[in-house]
């Protein structure tokens, strides 16, 4: 039970202190989540109430199955944008068909995540580098922010197209800006920034909802052209099955895979950060199980895809959440809102929701990380940059695919051209080191000591041969090459056969290749290739010193 229901562990030890912390955190997160959920649903091209639906049943399911005790699950900006991007190609945003596709997408995301979790394939996300995620997240944050310009300015802008098209369209329609809408939007942004900086304990989004709704109501701004949310259906979502069709599944599969991976990575990153502070471990595969089950069940109750959010999880933790019960409290409060308070949102201006989205995603633009990566490892900085611009100038799905492919090409390039070094003896330290870093290191007449710092396989063995040829050409008097294998952890069959050929070729030119510091697993492999009989005297050395 503990393996698949981690909640059993904290439920057994639940006490009054846990209840108090969870209840307070649950209330605070619910107050924060209500306007956010509506705003993110609007970003996804869905009716605002769908965001509230996604903040009920899925939260309870995750609380029971997830391994994080403080993760606040629900709608998030990144996933909302992906939903809009993927589904808008099949149906008009806001239409019944669009909602139907979104619910099917939720089910698909859940199934993908659950399958990955049950088969313990969570490690696959490790192939998406941090540089790719950072570049993708920063670009997506800009796209999300700019997508709300139409609601902030009160003008019609294209729903599709890259940021260049969007900005150029906005510039051409600058004279059409609806002043009352813009004032409400800027007022909302100002309130959010002030409350976040100076009064962080009071949820800024709630203040924005109250202030702007009252402004619309008392100033009759609706009749002056300010777009409002309008009627929000009351009541909890009824059970229903998403509409199935193989054509729809095939069309939605790419974005479903993207959401499954991106949502999981966003969730597990914040979950692990909080767990480290609290001294417990988060199980990545169980996180996939929890998120997958939450999305599967949610799809039957009119929810769109959910995952763990950075800001809400931080608020949940700081507010005193001790277990998953805090998330259940949040879900219960959202249900009460759906039952009794939906009419309160009638006069809520869409400009306020746009402001909530813009301020929320601003923190996702990570310039410091780009500077840091270029400073530490330039190629990682370029990986971030390529992903950023690919996402910004094409589509978000294309952007992350380009980033992943580029990072894998970089990985293959690194492994095909590993670090190698000619070594010399540093007498004062009693060690052998790279002569480029230690120019005073002692070298030996007629001998080359050479180290390769990588596993050898079919793609890099030619590089090793090339480097050896280059060195022996420069030092034509060489009669012996000592290969330091201290950093070689593995070899494939092709590399073993090629190295065998290289050794034989050098033998014909009167140059003997011997190997020192060969590790046990590598020695086992070369023994199977018959090296024990052929090169016994050349591969037995435990250190470079024994070769001299």
N, C-alpha and C positions, 0 to 999 in steps of 0.2 A: 504493500500500500504506500509506503514512504517513497518508493521509487517513482511512482506515477502520480501520487497525491502528496506533494511536499507539505500541504496545509495541515496534514495530520500531525506533523511535528509541532507546529506552533499552537494548534488547537488544544493539544494535550496539556500544554503549560499556560494556557490563556488565563490572565488574571485581571484585577481591577485597574492596575496601572496600564496594562496593554489596552484595555477598553477605553480608558480616558484619552490616551494618546491617539488611538485610532479614530475615535469619534471626532475629536477636534480637527485632526488632519483630514478626515473624510468630508467634514462640513466645508473646510477652507478650499479643498480641491474641487468640490462640487460647485461652489460659488465661482471659482475660476473657470471650471470646465463648461458650464452652461453657455456663456457667450462664445467661448472658444469653439465648442462643438458646432454651434450654429454657423459661426464664421467659416470654419473649415469645411463644413458641408457645402456652403455656398461656393467656396473655392473649388470644390470637387464637381461643381455643376449640379448639385443635388438640392432639394428643398431643405431649408434649415432644420426642420424637424428630424430628418434622417440622421443628422449629427447627434441629436439627443437620443434617438433610438440606439445609435452605436455606443452610447455611454451608459447602457443599462446591462442587458444580459451578458455581453462579452466581458464586462468588468468582473462580474461574479464568477464566470467560468475561469478566467485567468487567475483570480485570487485563489481558487481551489487547486489549480493545476500548476501554476507558475512557481519557480523556485526563488524568485525575488520577493521579499516581504514589503518593500517600499516602492516598487515600480508602479507608476500611475499610468494605466493603459487607457487608450481612447483614441479619438481622431487626432491626427497630427498633420501639419502643413505639408510635409514632404509627400506623404502617402496620398493626401488629398489631391495634390497637383498631378501625381502619377495616375490617379483614378480619372481625373478630368482628361489628361492627355491620351489615355488609352481608350476610354469609352466614347469620347467626343468624335472619334473617327467613325463610329458605328451609329450614333443617334444624336439628336439635338439635345444639348444640355438642358436639364430641367423637365424633359418630357417623360412620360410613363415608360417609354422604351428605354430611355437612358437609365432610369432608376432600375429597371429590370436587369439590364446588362451589369450595372454596378453591384447588384446583389449576387448575380452569378459570379462576378469577379471576386467578391468576398469569399464565396464558397471555394473557388479555385485556389485563392491564396491560402486559405485555411488547410485545404487538402495537401498542397505542396509543403507547407510548413510542418504539418503533422507527419507526413511520410518521411521528411528529412529527420524529424526528431525521433520517430520510432525506429528508424534504421541507423540512428546515431551518425548522421551525416552533417552535423553542425560544423565540422571542421572545414567544409567546402567554402564557407565564407572567408576563411583565412586567405584564400587566393585573391581576394579583393583587398588591395593594399590600402593603408591609411591615407596615402597621398591621393588615391583615386576617390575615396570617400570624401576627403576634405575638399577637393576640387569640385566634385559633383554637388556636394551640399552647398558650397558657397554660390555656385552658379544657379542652382535650383532656388536658393533663397532670393536671389535677384529676380529670377523669373516669377516667383510667387509674388514678390512685392510689386513688380510692374504689372502683373495680371490684375491687380486691384486698382489700377489707375482709373479705369472706367467708372468704378463705384465711388472713388474718392473725388473725381472731377465732375461726375455727373454727365459724361459724354459717351457716345457709342464708339467703341474701339474693336478691332478684329479680335475674335476669340482665339484664333490660331495664327501662327507665324512666330518668327524669332523676335528677340528684343529690339533689333534694329528696325524692323517693320513696325513694331508696337510704338516705339519712341517717335518715329517719323510721323506716324498717323496722329499721335497725341499732339505733336508740334503743329501739324497742319490744322488741328481743330482747337487750338488754344483759345480762339475767340468764342467758342461755343461752351466754355466751362460754365457750369451751373454754380453761381456764387454761393447760394445757401448750402448746397451740398458740400462744396469745398470748405466752407467755414466750419460745418459740422465735423468734417473729416479731420481738419487741422486741430480743432478743439479736442477731438478724441485722442489724437496723437499726443498733444500737449499733456492731457490728463494722464495718459498711460506712462509717459516719460517721467512726469513729476512724481506720481505715486510710486513708481518703481524705484526711483532714486531717493526720495525723501520720506515716503510713507510705505515701505515695502510690506508691512503687515496688513494693510488694507488692499484687497484685490482691485487693481486698477480697472480691469475689464468690467467688473460689476458697477463701478462708479460711472464708467462710460455709458453702459447700458441705461442706467437710471437717468443720468443727466441728459443724454441726447434724446431719449424717449420722451421725457417731460418737455424738452424744447420743441420737439415736433408737435406734441399734443397741444401745448398752450399757445404756440405761435402759428398753429395751423399750417405748418411747412409742407404737409402732404399735398395740400391743394396748390402749393406753389412749385410743385415739380420735384420735391425731394422723394426719392425712392425709399420705401419702407418694406419691412419684412412681410407685413400683412398678417393674415390669419394663420396661426400655427395650430394644426389639429391637436386636440387634446386626447388623452388616453394612451395606454401602452400599446405597443405594436402587436398585432395578432400573428399567430403562426402561419407561415406561408412557404411554399417551395419556390426557389428561384426557377425561372424559365430556362429549360435546357434545350440546346441545339448544338450539334457538332460544329457547325459553321461558326457559331458564336464562341465556342470554346477555343477553336483554332485561332480565331482573330484576337482573343483576349489573352492567349497563353504567354506571349512575350511580356506584356505588362504585368501579368500575374506573377511570373518568375521574378521580375524586377522588384515588385512590391514585397514579395515574400523575402527576398534577400535584403533589400534596403531596410524594410521594416524591422527585420530581425536584428540587423547590425546596429541600427539606432537604438533598439530596445536593450540589447545585451550590453552595449557599451555603458549606458547609464546604470544599468542593473549591477554590473560588476564594480563600477566605481563606488556605488553606495554600499554594496556588500563588503568591499574591502575595508571601509570605514567601520562597519558594524561587526566585522570579524566572522563572517560566514561566507560560504562559497555559493556561487550561482552556477547551476548546471546548464550549459549551453543547449544540450539536446532536450532537456526538460523545458527550457524556455521556448523552444520550437514547438514542443507538445502543447504547452499552455496557450501560446499565441495561435497555433493552428486550431485547437479546439474552440477557442474564443471566437475566431473568425467563422468557423464552420457553423457553430450554433447561432452566431449572430446573423448569418446570412438567412436563416429561417425566421428571423424577427426584424427584418427590414433594416439591418445594419450594414454600413459599408466598412471596408477594411480598417482595423485598428492595430495599434502597436504602442509601445511605451514611449512617452514623450519626455524630452530633456527637462524642460522648464517645470512641468507639472510634477514630475518625479522629484525634482529638487525641492519644490514647495511641499510636497507630501512628506518628504523626509525631514525637512526643517520644521514642519508643523508638529512633528512628534509621532508620525506613523511608526508602529512597532511590528505590525503583522499585515497580512493581506486583508484583514477585516476592515482596514481603513478604506480600501477600494470598494468593499461591499457597502459600507456606509455611503460612499459617494454615489454608487449605483442606486441605492434606495432613495436618496434625495433627488436624483434625476427623475426617478419614477414618480415621486410625489409632485415634482414640477410638471411633468407631463399630464398628470391627472387633474391638477387644480390651478396651475398658474400660467398656462400657455398664452392666455389672452393678454397677459402683461407685456408680451413681446410684439404686439400688433404694431405699435408706433416706433419700433426700433428701426432707425435708418440704416440702410445698407452701407452708407459711408462709415458708420461706427464700426461695423463688422470688418470692413476693409482696413480700417485703422488698427484694429486688434490684430489682424493677420500681419500687416506690415511691421508693426513693432515687435511681434513675436518672432518673425523670421530674420529681423535685422541682426540678432546675435549669432545667427548661423554663418554669417559671412566672416571667414577666418583669414584675415590678412597676415596675422602674426605667424600662423602655421606655414604659409607660403614662404615668408622671409626666413623662418627657421630651417625649412627643408633646403632652400637654396644655399644657406650658410653651411649646413652640415653635409649634405650630399646633393650636389647639383642635379643629378639625373632624377632624383625623387621630386625635386622642385619642378622639373620639366614635366614629370608625370602628372603632377597636380595641375600645372598650367594647361597641358593638352586636354585633360579631362574637363577643366573649367570652360575653356573656349569651345570645345566640342559640344558640351551641354548647352552653353549659352547661345550658340549660333545655329544649332540643328534642333534636335529634340532631346528630351531628358533621357529617353531610353537609349537613343543613339549615343548620347554623351557618355553614359556609364559603360556601354559596350566598348566604345573607343578607348576609354580609360583603362578598362580591364585588359583589352588586347595589347595596348601600349605597355602596360606594366608587365605583362607576360613576355612580351618581346624583349623588354629590358632585362628581365630575369634570365631568359634564354641567352641573351648576349653576354651577360655577366658570367654565366656558367660556361659559355663557349670560349670566353677569353678570361680565364681566372687569373688571380694575382700569382706571379711567379717571382723568384728572387735568386740571384747568385749570392752564396753565403761566404763569409769569412769568419775567422776565429777572433773574438774579442777577449784578449788575454786577461785583462783586469776583472772581467766578469765570468770568465770561464764558459762562455756560450758562443754559439754560432749565430750570426745575424746578417741581415741584408747589407751588402757592402755599399749600397747607395745611401743608406741611412747611417752607416758606420764606415766612413771612408778609410779610417785607420785600421780596420779589421784585417787580420793576417790572411793572405791567400797563399796557395801552394803551387809551386812550379808543376807544370804538366797536368794539373788536376783542376777540375771544376766541381764545386759543390753547389747543387741546384735544388731548390725547394719549390714544389707546386702546392698551392693552398686551396685545393678543391678535390672533390671526387672526380675520378677520370671516367669518361664515357665517350661514346662514339662522336659526340659533337666537339669535344675539346682536345682529343688526343693529337689531332693534326696541329693544333696550336702549340702543344708541348714539343712536338717534333720540330716545328718551325723555330721555336726559341732555342732549342738545343743546337740546331744547324747554324743559327745566327752566332751563338757563343763560340762554337768550335771553329767557325770561319774567322772570327776575330782573334781567337787564340789557337792558331794552327799547330802549336807544339803540344796540344793536349793529347794525353794518352789514356786518361781515366776520367770518367764522369761519375760522381756520387750523387744519386738521387735521394733527397731527403723526403721520405714518405710520411713524415709525422702528421701531416695535415690531410692525408688521403684516407678518407673513411670508407670508400667503396670504389669498385671498378666494375664495368660491365664486360661482357665477353668480347665485344669488339675492341674495347680499349686494351684488354689483356693480349689479344692476338696482335694488335697493332704495336704494342710496346715490345712484344716478342720479336716482331719483324724489325723494329728500330734497333734493338740490341744486336740482332744478327747483322744488320747493315753496318753498324758501327764497328762490330768485330772485324769485318772485312777490311776496314780502313785502319785497323790497329788501335782502335779506341774501345776500352772496356767500360761498360756501364754496370755499376753495382748499386744496390738499393739498401738504404739504411732506414731504421725506424718503421719498418713495415708492420702495420697493426694486424692483430689476430684475424679479424674477419677478411681482410684483404689477402693475408697469407693463405687462408683456407681456400679462397677462390683460385689463386695462382697454383696451388697444389693440385686442384682438380684439373687444371690445364696442363699438368705434367712438368711444372717448373721445378719441382723438388729434385727430379733427376737431372734436368737440363741445366739449372742455374743454382744448385744447392749452395755453392760457395759464395754466390753473389747476393743472396737474399736473406742471409742468416744474421746480418749485423744488427745489433740492438741499438747502436748509436753511431754517429758520424765518426767519433774518435776511434772506434774499432776498425774503421775502414782505412785509417791513415797509418 
